[in-house]
Amino acid sequence: MVLNDPFLNLFNSYDVSIPLFILTYGGTVFGVVNALKKPSLAILTAITYMLVLWLRMICMYLTPLGPPEHIIPLRDFILESTFYSGNVNLKDLFFSGHTASMFLFYITNDNKKIKYIYLLVTLLVASFVLVQHAHYTIDVLVAPVMVWFAYKIANNLKAVFFKF
């Protein structure tokens, strides 16, 4: 199923794969290194991320969307050379994993300066996947909601199973 996305119809698509790749992987590496400094934060981040992955798998299974019109496929050189076996993936749409990953580091971080940097990075990543027409608008809007939901569950699980 292909959605008619009025917001994406307002502008042409442009290839921003390289800045998106740099922001996403740079943000992820920094977020993981930062989280590992505190065991409690590392556990919360890991549980939240696992729940986000599960939610993405369920959502993609239940909402098999076709790619948006005028999509420019995202080039992820790491995933293409490993998990995707040289192929470009066009069907991992609902919801945006790029946006979710950056918002996850925003929501789990306890340092206000880093938190606001991740909010900015989340907004940039969300804008880039839309500019490239790599996701529908709904994919990007739902991502933070799903991360927030996963975070709430992860916080409860952490409180029950990890006492520190």
Contacts in CASP RR format, 6 or more apart in sequence:
PFRMAT RR
TARGET T0000
AUTHOR 0000-0000-0000
METHOD contacts of the structure
MODEL  1
MVLNDPFLNLFNSYDVSIPLFILTYGGTVFGVVNALKKPSLAILTAITYM
LVLWLRMICMYLTPLGPPEHIIPLRDFILESTFYSGNVNLKDLFFSGHTA
SMFLFYITNDNKKIKYIYLLVTLLVASFVLVQHAHYTIDVLVAPVMVWFA
YKIANNLKAVFFKF
1 64 0 8 1.000
1 65 0 8 1.000
1 66 0 8 1.000
2 65 0 8 1.000
2 66 0 8 1.000
2 67 0 8 1.000
2 68 0 8 1.000
2 69 0 8 1.000
3 65 0 8 1.000
3 68 0 8 1.000
3 136 0 8 1.000
3 138 0 8 1.000
5 68 0 8 1.000
5 136 0 8 1.000
5 137 0 8 1.000
5 138 0 8 1.000
7 130 0 8 1.000
7 137 0 8 1.000
8 68 0 8 1.000
8 69 0 8 1.000
8 70 0 8 1.000
8 130 0 8 1.000
8 133 0 8 1.000
8 136 0 8 1.000
8 137 0 8 1.000
11 131 0 8 1.000
12 70 0 8 1.000
13 70 0 8 1.000
13 71 0 8 1.000
13 72 0 8 1.000
13 131 0 8 1.000
13 132 0 8 1.000
13 133 0 8 1.000
14 72 0 8 1.000
14 131 0 8 1.000
14 132 0 8 1.000
15 72 0 8 1.000
15 132 0 8 1.000
16 128 0 8 1.000
16 131 0 8 1.000
16 132 0 8 1.000
17 72 0 8 1.000
17 74 0 8 1.000
17 75 0 8 1.000
17 76 0 8 1.000
17 132 0 8 1.000
18 75 0 8 1.000
19 128 0 8 1.000
20 74 0 8 1.000
20 98 0 8 1.000
20 125 0 8 1.000
20 128 0 8 1.000
20 129 0 8 1.000
20 132 0 8 1.000
21 75 0 8 1.000
21 76 0 8 1.000
21 77 0 8 1.000
23 102 0 8 1.000
23 121 0 8 1.000
23 124 0 8 1.000
23 125 0 8 1.000
23 128 0 8 1.000
24 98 0 8 1.000
24 101 0 8 1.000
24 102 0 8 1.000
24 125 0 8 1.000
25 78 0 8 1.000
27 102 0 8 1.000
27 105 0 8 1.000
27 118 0 8 1.000
27 121 0 8 1.000
28 101 0 8 1.000
28 105 0 8 1.000
30 105 0 8 1.000
31 45 0 8 1.000
31 105 0 8 1.000
31 109 0 8 1.000
32 45 0 8 1.000
34 41 0 8 1.000
34 105 0 8 1.000
34 109 0 8 1.000
34 111 0 8 1.000
34 114 0 8 1.000
35 41 0 8 1.000
35 42 0 8 1.000
35 45 0 8 1.000
35 46 0 8 1.000
35 105 0 8 1.000
35 108 0 8 1.000
36 42 0 8 1.000
38 110 0 8 1.000
39 164 0 8 1.000
40 158 0 8 1.000
40 162 0 8 1.000
40 164 0 8 1.000
41 108 0 8 1.000
41 109 0 8 1.000
41 110 0 8 1.000
43 158 0 8 1.000
43 162 0 8 1.000
44 108 0 8 1.000
44 151 0 8 1.000
44 154 0 8 1.000
44 155 0 8 1.000
44 158 0 8 1.000
45 104 0 8 1.000
45 105 0 8 1.000
45 108 0 8 1.000
47 154 0 8 1.000
47 157 0 8 1.000
47 158 0 8 1.000
48 104 0 8 1.000
48 107 0 8 1.000
48 108 0 8 1.000
48 147 0 8 1.000
48 150 0 8 1.000
48 151 0 8 1.000
48 154 0 8 1.000
49 101 0 8 1.000
49 104 0 8 1.000
49 150 0 8 1.000
51 150 0 8 1.000
51 153 0 8 1.000
51 154 0 8 1.000
52 97 0 8 1.000
52 100 0 8 1.000
52 101 0 8 1.000
52 104 0 8 1.000
52 146 0 8 1.000
52 147 0 8 1.000
52 150 0 8 1.000
55 95 0 8 1.000
55 146 0 8 1.000
55 149 0 8 1.000
55 150 0 8 1.000
56 92 0 8 1.000
56 95 0 8 1.000
56 97 0 8 1.000
56 100 0 8 1.000
56 146 0 8 1.000
59 94 0 8 1.000
59 95 0 8 1.000
59 142 0 8 1.000
59 146 0 8 1.000
60 91 0 8 1.000
60 92 0 8 1.000
60 93 0 8 1.000
60 94 0 8 1.000
63 93 0 8 1.000
63 94 0 8 1.000
64 91 0 8 1.000
65 91 0 8 1.000
65 93 0 8 1.000
65 94 0 8 1.000
65 136 0 8 1.000
66 90 0 8 1.000
66 91 0 8 1.000
66 93 0 8 1.000
67 73 0 8 1.000
67 90 0 8 1.000
67 91 0 8 1.000
67 93 0 8 1.000
68 133 0 8 1.000
68 134 0 8 1.000
68 135 0 8 1.000
68 136 0 8 1.000
69 133 0 8 1.000
70 133 0 8 1.000
71 90 0 8 1.000
71 132 0 8 1.000
71 133 0 8 1.000
71 134 0 8 1.000
72 132 0 8 1.000
72 133 0 8 1.000
72 134 0 8 1.000
73 88 0 8 1.000
73 89 0 8 1.000
73 90 0 8 1.000
73 134 0 8 1.000
74 88 0 8 1.000
74 98 0 8 1.000
74 129 0 8 1.000
74 132 0 8 1.000
74 134 0 8 1.000
75 88 0 8 1.000
76 84 0 8 1.000
79 89 0 8 1.000
80 86 0 8 1.000
80 87 0 8 1.000
80 88 0 8 1.000
93 135 0 8 1.000
93 136 0 8 1.000
93 139 0 8 1.000
94 136 0 8 1.000
94 138 0 8 1.000
94 139 0 8 1.000
94 142 0 8 1.000
95 138 0 8 1.000
95 139 0 8 1.000
95 140 0 8 1.000
95 142 0 8 1.000
95 143 0 8 1.000
95 146 0 8 1.000
96 126 0 8 1.000
96 129 0 8 1.000
96 135 0 8 1.000
96 139 0 8 1.000
96 140 0 8 1.000
96 142 0 8 1.000
96 143 0 8 1.000
97 143 0 8 1.000
98 125 0 8 1.000
98 126 0 8 1.000
98 128 0 8 1.000
98 129 0 8 1.000
98 135 0 8 1.000
99 122 0 8 1.000
99 125 0 8 1.000
99 126 0 8 1.000
99 129 0 8 1.000
99 135 0 8 1.000
99 139 0 8 1.000
99 140 0 8 1.000
99 143 0 8 1.000
99 144 0 8 1.000
100 143 0 8 1.000
100 144 0 8 1.000
100 146 0 8 1.000
100 147 0 8 1.000
102 118 0 8 1.000
102 121 0 8 1.000
102 122 0 8 1.000
102 125 0 8 1.000
103 118 0 8 1.000
103 122 0 8 1.000
103 143 0 8 1.000
103 144 0 8 1.000
103 147 0 8 1.000
104 147 0 8 1.000
104 150 0 8 1.000
104 151 0 8 1.000
105 118 0 8 1.000
105 121 0 8 1.000
106 115 0 8 1.000
106 118 0 8 1.000
106 119 0 8 1.000
106 121 0 8 1.000
106 122 0 8 1.000
107 144 0 8 1.000
107 147 0 8 1.000
107 148 0 8 1.000
107 151 0 8 1.000
108 151 0 8 1.000
109 115 0 8 1.000
109 118 0 8 1.000
122 144 0 8 1.000
126 140 0 8 1.000
126 143 0 8 1.000
129 135 0 8 1.000
129 139 0 8 1.000
129 140 0 8 1.000
130 137 0 8 1.000
130 140 0 8 1.000
END
